Amino acid sequence: MSTQNRELKMVTSGIPASDGDGVKLTRVIGSPQLNMLDPFLLFDAFESDQAEDYIGGFPSHPHRGFETVTYLLAGQMRHKDNAGHEGVIEPGGVQWMSAAKGIVHSEMPEQKDGLLMGFQLWVNLPAAEKMGEPEYQEFPANKIALEQRENGTEVRVISGTTNYGTTGPVINRHTQPIYMDISLAKGQSFEQRIDLDGNTFIFVIDGELSVGSRKEKLSKRQLGVLHEGNSVYVNADVESRFLLASAKPLNEAVARGGPFVMNTKAEVLQAFEDFQSNRI
């Protein structure tokens, strides 16, 4: 099969927002500019060295019908739910939680050198899985697959498999996601095979990239949605770090109501009723 590089389709920097108990963040997917990118429902980036921006955290709140993916680069986050599950996500660690039929949890930052930095991604579940049992896939930094190349490139693989065969620990058979954190030295390039029908985005954590054959620019804190193609190709104009995410679209109806994402409004209303009746 010939290589068809994905080109930039749109670029967004998201909007300032707050969630939980006043946690300041940038909402990049789930904003007026980019409502969703099936199956990605939301993508938030948070970074602050001011404790008042995040210390209130995300007190107990419910979810149903999708997965939350929390990936931290700095600071730590204590997670606790109504099923007795508790843990701490530390720098470089990931929690991939499937809320499925429902869970009530809290996510509370804990001070560590004053800085908190990370991302939360929401991934939709297919209708057939929305009322399944909740489950977690949690991995500390030393369990995230790390690929180090001779040219200095580092690829941290949360899910999916690189062109060199490194496979991430998270397994998701619904949307077969790729989720990678890539660091490039100035002038180095990165290429990743990708499903032709997968919806794909790049988020630049730091630096500047030239994307695709047209070498269009994507700068720090920008998210680029990519056109169709079977390969992602980028070049680092300066030393750069970015996230690459891709997944198969579900192509199903989406009905949202705050922390619930179902297929119909009636199902969302049922979720609110179940929560109020302590059935979540």
N, C-alpha and C positions, 0 to 999 in steps of 0.2 A: 504494500500500500504506500502510495506517495505521501510525503509529509505536507500537511496543510497547517501552517502556523496560524494560531489565533491572533487576531488583531484587536485593538482597543475598540470597544463599542460605545462605552460611555465612561465618564469619570465623575466621581462625586467625593466631596470631603465630609459629607454628613452634616448634622446639625448639633449644636450644644443641647444637652438634655440632662435630666436628672431622674433617678429611679430609686426605689427603696426609700430609705430614710435620708433623702437629699443627696445621694451619691452623684457627683458630677461626672458626666461621661459624654462621649460623642456617639450619636446614633447614626450609623452609616447605612445599614440596611434596616428598613422599618421606618424610613423617613419619607417626607413628601417627594424627594427626588428619586428614591428607590424604595418602593413599598415592600417588595420581596423579590427574590430571585430563586424560584422554585428549585429545590425544596428549602432553600435558606429563607427563614422568616424574619430574622433580625441579626444584626451584627453590631455590637457595642464595643468601643475602645475606651478604656479608662486609664488615666495616668495622672498622678499628682504627688507632690511632696508636701502638700498641705493637708494635715490630718483632718481638718474640718471639712474637706471636700469628699471624704469617704468613710470616716470613722463610724458614722451611723449605720453603714452597711445596708443589708437587705433583710430586715426582720421577717419572721415567719409569713410565708405567702404560698398559695397553691399553684400547681401546674397540672394540666391534662392535655394529652393529645400530641405531644412533640418531645424533642430531646433538647437539653441544654448542654452546651460544651463550654467549659470554663478553662482557659489556658492562661497561666500567670507567668510573667517575666520578672516581676519584683514584688516583694511583700508576700503576705500569706492570707489565706481565707479559710475560716473555719466553717464547715458545713454540718448541719444537724437537721434530721427530718423526723416526722411523726411515726416512723416505723422503727426508730431506734438506731438508725445509721448515723454515724458521726465520723468526721475526719478533718484533716487540714490539707489544703492544697498549697504547696510551697513553690518557689520559683522554678520554672521549667517543668512543672507538673501539670497534669490535665485531669479533669473530671468530665466524663461523657455520661450524662444521666438521661435515661429514658423515663420520662414521667408517666407515659402511657395512661392508664385509667385514672391516675391521680396520686399526687404526693404533696405534702405541705412541708416546706423546708425553710431554713434560714441560711444566709451566707454572710458571715460577719468578718470584715477585715481585722487582722491583728497587726499591730505596729511591728515593723521590722526595718530599722534604719529610716523610718519616716516615709518611705516611698511605696506606693502601690501602682502597679502597672500590669495590665492584662487585657483580655478580650473575652466576651461572651457571644457565642454563636447559637442561634436556635435553628434546629433542623426538623422539618415536619416529619410526621409519621404517616404512613399510608392508612387509609380508613380501616383496613383489616387489622391493624396493630394498635389503634388508638386506645382500645379498652383492654389491652394486655396487662401483664404484671410489670410494675416499675422495676428497673434494674440499673446498676451502676457499672461503669468501667472506669476505674481510677488508677492512674499510674504516676509515680514520682518521676523526677527528671532522669534518674538513672535507668528507668525502664522505657523511656522514650527512645526509639531507635535513632541512632546518630550515625550519619554517613559523612566521613571526612575524606575529601578528595585531595590529590596532590597539589592542585592549584590553589588550595586554601578554602575552597568552597565547603561549607558545612550545611547539611540538610537534616533537620530534626523532623522525623516522620511520626506523626500522631496516627494517621490512618492512610491506607493506600501503599503503593509500592513504587519506588523510584525506577528510573531507567537502568540503574545499576543493580537493582534487585533488593534494596533495603525496604523492609515492610514494617509498617507501624503496628503497635499493639492493639489499637481499637478495631473491632470488627463490627461492621454494619452491613447487613445483607439487603436492607430495604432500598438504600440509595447509593450504595457502594462509594462512599465519599473518599476523596483525597483531601488531606489536611496536613500541610507541611510548612515549616518555618525554615527559610533559606537565607544564609549569609554569604555574600559574595564580595571578594576583593574588587577594587577598581579595575575596570576593563575586562572582568571575567563574565562569561555567559553561563546560562543555565537553560537546559531543555528538559521537558517532561512530556512523555506521551500521555494522552488523555482521551477519554471516550468522546467520540464525535458528538453524541447527543447530551453530554454533561453540561450543566450550567456552571460557569467558572468565573472566579474573581481573584484578583491580586490586591492585597493591601500592603502598602509600603510603610514599614515600621520606621525605617531610617534610610536616608540616601535618595537616590534618583535612578530610575530604570528607563531603558529604551525597550519598548515592547513590540514583538512581532517583526515581520519583514519590513514594515513601514517605520519602525524605530520611533514610534510615538512616545512622548515623555509621560512618566508617571512619577510624581514627587512624594516626599514625606507626608504621611497622614492622608494620602489619597487612595481611594479604592477604585480600581478599574474593572469593569465588567467586560468580558471578552466575547468576541464573535465565535461562531462555530469553527471547528477545526479539530485535528487529531493531535496537535502538539502545542505546547506553550513554550515560547522562546523569549528570553529576556537577556539584556546586557546591562551590567552595572556601570553607569556613568561615573559614579564615585563609590566608595565603599558603602554597601547597601545591605539591608535586611528586610525581608518581606514574607508575608503569608500567602500561600497558594491554596485555594479551596475549590473543589469541583465535586459535583454529585449529579446523579441521574434525577431529572424532574419527575414528580409524581403525577402531574397533569390531572389533579383532582380539585374539586371545589374546596375553597378555603373560607371558613367562617371564624372570625376572631372575636374574642371578648376578653380583653385584658390578659389574664394569665392562662386562658383556655383557647386552644386552636382545634376546631373540629371541622366537619364538612358541611354542617347546616346550622342555621340559627337556633333551631330547636335543640340540637345537641349542646350548643353553648349554654342555652338557658338551663338545660338539665344539669350541666356541670356546676353552674352557680347554685342551683337548688341542692345538689349533692354536697357541695362545700358548706353551705349554710346549715345543712342537716348533719354535718360531721360524717358524711359518707366518703369524704376524701381525706 
